């Protein structure tokens, strides 16, 4: 870990902005050139901005536009209308009859949108003479929250002591797609300047205009948006996210990365013909749901955030999967695509029923809504029965593959599927009580979980590469990052050896955990699961050091500001469910929240040894709004304070480090 931290210090490219929310790019000569890409989303579109600052401090960008509800042919997983536009808006503007030249970027910041501040000259060029700056240009780049458009708001300031004349041209760039390639015919993709004209600016005066990039069906009318209103809507969304589930620790980097992860996890929700659907993104995965990304990873996070679109998308995704329950117990689809009208099942049974059982039962408990829970129960029950029927003679769950879909071997039975089924059984036992089922149902699920835990130990427990840990499947003789899974569900018999294996040089790299020892592939999802598992296992020191390192690399390193999918596959795309997994490191790992009822849960706080306090404020799970504050008290004790914002009540608990408190709201 010390080697990683030393490596990190030399690789930081960004700093925390003093506003308390954003980050700013280091623009020193030694840090340039810099190039990166970031994804942002609204409910009708997404874009990936590929951008950079050159060694001459000029800014460049290309917009990769995605319109998930404008479907292309074949209407498969990847059939969102996509188009790249690289038009340089400032290059179209002129001042006093001169084009803008000699750009010098003064600031680049990310804060839920991108802001770039540059100075430009606008004068006759002379060989060997550096022209004085004439204007300062501020651009803010963002997605619309509810329209199929990307907005860019520009503000020009006269920074001379004389009047200037600014010319904003009338400009449109329009493309029409072939009718035979669209599900509903041709689509129009266009970029327009809004607010064109000729303007006189006195010294210090400012002028605002905009650029809009949108798409629509041929025969429909283009949108004429008010980009100021669109920007304000984005800011209101960010304010909503900032006001709930607020992390407050002595580590500003972790706090800030948690804030960014909340944004990415919740912004990528699309309003489809099949209802709200959370989508991974990455210029590939939209208007569709998966049993891992949505059902398992991000849905159990949304009740904590209390964001209504997140909750709606979660329930909607489970209801889509419920359409495929069948009395023969044939596998449920891995993915439901194309706004809900088709499926993808190309990797066979990936353990999808176990993923759904785990996610849906936790979501139902955390949401604390009995009506929703009753809707979800048939799906949970079906998925648990499916897994029970797939038990091998050794008592573990058989599946064709795992969530990596054959990229790496997983045998006939893998550790992920069995541990997710185990957690689904435990959560369903709690849920059955809450919805008023006979005690025999909970007893049956707990009995099956007890038996499965023994089977997991006997079948997967092994010494691998000198570590007392788990083999991922029968015949596996090298370390795999997914050996963290038993820790996630509270099976801790081999915790020490497993954590040692995960943090050894056989798996640990500067970018997180390798998927498999000896490979070069890393996926953030297993790194984030491992972090959560380390906290749950009680190794607060290792987890805390690793979390700070990881957060610094993702927030302030060379590719920011969100958790990523993988490398080399996907070129480190900002898939959104990974951000949900980051947030669960905090809620379920650092604070150790485990749902046990609609209004009850356990808390096992893991306060870092060098921290005196931490808090998670405005937690919206369990039908409530409450804070959890953890602080050190006399005699090496901890104090846990629960503040209920709905009732105004405060309750304090004294506990030793590592102890668990049972809470009923």
Buried (B, 14 or more C-beta within 10 A) or exposed (E): EEEBEEEBEEEBBBEBBEEEBBBBBBBEEEBBEBEBBBBBBBBBBBBBBBBBBBEEBBBBBBBBBBBBBBBBEEBEBBBBBBBEBEBEBBEBBBBBEBBBBBBBBBEBBBBBBBBBBBBBBBBEEEEEEEBEBBBBBBBBBBBBBBBBBBBBBBBBBBBBEEEBBBBBEEBEBEEEBEEEBBBEEBBBBBBBBBBBEEBEBEEEBEBEBBBBBBBBBEEEEBBEBEBEEBBEBBBEBBEBBBEBBBBEBEBEBBBBBBBBBBBBBBBBBBBBEBBBBBBBBBBBBBBBBBBBBBBBBBBBBBBBBBBEBBBBBBBBBBBBBBEBBEEEBEBBBBBBBBBBEBBBBEBEBBBBBBBBBBBBBBBBBBBBBBEBBEBBBEBBBBBBBBBBEBBBEEBBBBBBBBBBBEBBBBBEBBBBBBBBBBBBBBBBBBBBBBBEBEEEBBEBBBEBBEBBBEBBBEBBBBEBEEBBBBBBBBEBEBBBBBBBBBBBBBBBBBBBBBBBBBBBEBBBEEBBBBBBBEEEBBBBBBBBBBBBBBBBBBBBBBBBBBBBBBBBBBBBBBBBBBBBBBBEEBEBBBBBBBBBBBBBBBBBBBBBBBBBBBBBBEBBBBBBEEBEBBBBBBBBBBBBBBBBBBBBEEEEEBBBBBBBBEEEEEEEBEBEBEBEBEBEB
